[in-house]
Amino acid sequence: MRHALYRSAKADSGRRFHALGDKIHRRDVLRRAWAMVRANNGAPGIDRTTLAQVEEYGIDRLLGELADELRQSRYRPSPARRVFIPMPGVRDERRPLSIPTVRDRIVQAAMKIVLEPVFEADMLACSFGFRPKRSAHDALQVLIDEHHRGRRWVVETDIAECFSAIPHEELMRAVEECVCDQSVLKLLRQILRAGTNRAPGPAG
């Protein structure tokens, strides 16, 4: 499925996808999404439900409920739990981290599985951040290779609190350039509007 979506997007850069919502609630997609969430071994969200409790509840049972809620447009994301964690390499500084519930992480992972190949088709070769099968080590290798070719300058830029500063409406307009499936756009808006509980606390 992902390969088919990628090939379609690559073949027509102006294409807008209108039939993606039914793929998000497919059981095989949701099961793969659960595997991704479980592998990350993250902390519980605002409902304090742990991965172990989800497994005790029953994975098939939960995925079936999520599939039904998504199919019937009854799914509603919860606010993410806001915590603050130390910033690497910066003393006495902390950065905010939002932790969705396990249920919401599964849905978000399912959306990533479906939407990623659509947008990946338009990515430039020089882009490495948050892309499949690419890492900071790959970007570093490019710098090494360019140095060997005689390059001598590296320019690094950063956006302060980038994810908090991204305007949601402009983000949605960018998504709508490739996606016109209203069920997916509605789901994305619900996730963006769910926000956080804004209550600081330790991660864990």
C-alpha positions in Angstrom: 0.0 0.0 0.0 2.7 2.5 1.0 4.7 1.7 -2.2 1.6 2.2 -4.3 0.9 5.6 -2.6 4.5 6.7 -3.1 4.5 5.7 -6.8 1.3 7.5 -7.4 2.6 10.7 -5.7 5.9 10.5 -7.5 4.3 10.0 -10.9 2.1 13.1 -10.5 3.5 15.8 -8.2 0.2 17.8 -8.5 -2.1 14.9 -7.5 -4.4 15.4 -4.5 -5.3 12.2 -2.8 -9.0 11.7 -2.0 -9.2 8.1 -0.7 -7.0 7.8 2.3 -9.3 7.6 5.4 -10.3 4.0 4.7 -6.7 3.0 4.8 -6.0 4.5 8.2 -8.6 2.3 10.0 -7.5 -0.9 8.2 -6.7 -3.6 10.8 -3.3 -4.3 9.3 -2.4 -0.6 9.4 -3.5 -0.3 13.0 -1.6 -3.4 14.0 1.5 -2.0 12.4 0.9 1.3 14.1 0.6 -0.6 17.5 3.9 -2.3 16.8 5.6 1.1 16.2 4.1 2.5 19.4 5.1 -0.6 21.5 8.6 -0.4 20.1 9.0 3.2 21.3 8.1 2.1 24.8 6.8 5.6 25.7 5.3 6.9 28.9 1.5 7.0 29.6 -0.6 10.0 28.4 -3.1 12.1 30.3 -5.2 9.0 31.1 -2.2 7.4 32.8 -2.8 4.2 30.8 0.4 2.3 30.3 1.4 0.0 27.4 1.2 -3.0 29.8 -2.3 -2.1 30.7 -3.2 -1.8 27.1 -1.8 -5.3 26.5 -3.8 -6.6 29.5 -6.9 -5.0 28.1 -6.3 -6.8 24.7 -4.6 -5.4 21.6 -7.1 -6.9 19.2 -10.0 -5.5 21.3 -8.5 -2.0 21.4 -7.6 -2.0 17.7 -11.1 -3.1 16.9 -12.6 -0.3 18.9 -10.3 2.2 17.3 -11.2 0.9 13.8 -14.9 1.3 14.5 -14.5 4.8 16.0 -12.5 5.9 13.0 -14.8 4.3 10.5 -17.9 5.9 12.1 -16.2 9.3 12.7 -16.6 8.8 16.5 -12.9 9.0 17.4 -11.9 12.0 19.5 -8.3 12.6 20.5 -7.5 13.5 24.1 -5.2 16.4 25.1 -1.6 15.3 25.3 0.2 15.3 28.7 2.7 18.1 28.9 6.0 17.4 30.7 9.3 19.2 30.7 12.6 17.3 30.1 16.2 18.5 30.3 17.7 19.9 27.1 20.7 18.0 26.0 23.9 20.0 26.4 22.2 22.9 28.1 22.5 23.2 31.8 19.4 24.1 33.8 17.2 24.3 30.7 14.2 22.2 30.0 12.1 21.8 26.9 8.4 20.9 26.7 7.3 17.4 25.6 3.8 16.4 24.8 2.8 12.8 25.5 -0.4 11.6 23.8 -2.4 8.6 25.2 -1.5 5.2 23.9 -4.8 5.2 21.9 -3.9 8.5 20.3 -0.4 7.4 19.5 -1.7 4.4 17.7 -4.0 6.6 15.5 -1.2 9.0 14.9 1.1 6.2 13.9 -1.5 4.8 11.5 -1.9 8.3 9.9 1.9 8.5 9.5 1.9 5.1 7.8 -0.6 6.3 5.3 0.4 9.9 4.8 4.2 9.6 4.9 4.7 8.1 1.4 2.4 10.8 -0.1 4.7 13.6 1.2 7.9 11.6 1.0 7.6 11.6 -2.8 8.2 15.4 -2.9 11.1 15.6 -0.4 14.5 16.8 -1.6 17.6 14.6 -1.3 19.2 17.2 1.0 16.4 16.8 3.6 17.1 14.4 6.5 14.9 15.4 9.5 12.1 13.0 10.5 12.3 11.0 7.3 12.3 7.2 7.0 15.6 5.5 6.7 17.5 8.8 7.2 19.3 10.0 10.3 21.7 12.6 11.6 24.5 10.2 10.8 23.4 10.3 7.1 23.5 14.1 7.2 26.9 14.1 8.8 28.2 11.8 6.0 27.0 14.4 3.5 29.1 17.0 5.3 32.1 14.8 5.3 31.7 14.1 1.6 31.3 17.8 0.8 34.3 18.6 2.8 36.4 16.2 0.7 35.1 17.9 -2.4 36.5 21.2 -1.1 33.5 22.8 0.7 34.5 24.9 3.7 31.3 26.4 5.1 28.4 25.0 7.0 25.4 27.1 7.9 23.0 25.9 10.6 19.7 27.5 11.4 17.1 26.7 14.0 13.6 27.9 14.8 13.0 28.5 18.5 10.2 26.2 19.8 9.5 25.1 16.2 6.7 22.7 16.8 4.9 25.2 19.1 5.3 28.0 16.7 3.9 26.3 13.5 0.6 28.0 12.6 -2.0 25.3 12.3 -4.0 26.9 9.5 -1.0 27.3 7.3 0.1 23.7 8.1 -3.4 22.5 7.1 -3.2 24.5 3.9 0.1 22.8 3.1 -1.4 19.4 3.7 -4.4 20.2 1.6 -2.1 20.7 -1.4 -1.7 16.9 -1.5 -4.7 15.6 0.4 -8.4 16.4 -0.2 -9.9 13.5 1.8 -12.2 15.4 4.2 -12.2 12.6 6.7 -8.4 12.7 7.0 -8.3 16.5 7.1 -11.0 16.5 9.8 -9.0 14.0 11.9 -5.8 16.1 11.5 -7.6 19.2 12.7 -9.0 17.3 15.7 -5.5 16.2 16.7 -4.1 19.7 16.3 -6.9 21.2 18.4 -6.7 18.6 21.2 -3.7 20.5 22.5 -2.1 19.6 25.9 -3.2 19.7 29.5 -0.5 22.3 30.0 0.2 20.9 33.5 4.0 20.6 34.0 5.2 17.3 35.5 8.0 14.8 35.3 8.3 12.5 32.4 7.6 8.8 33.2 
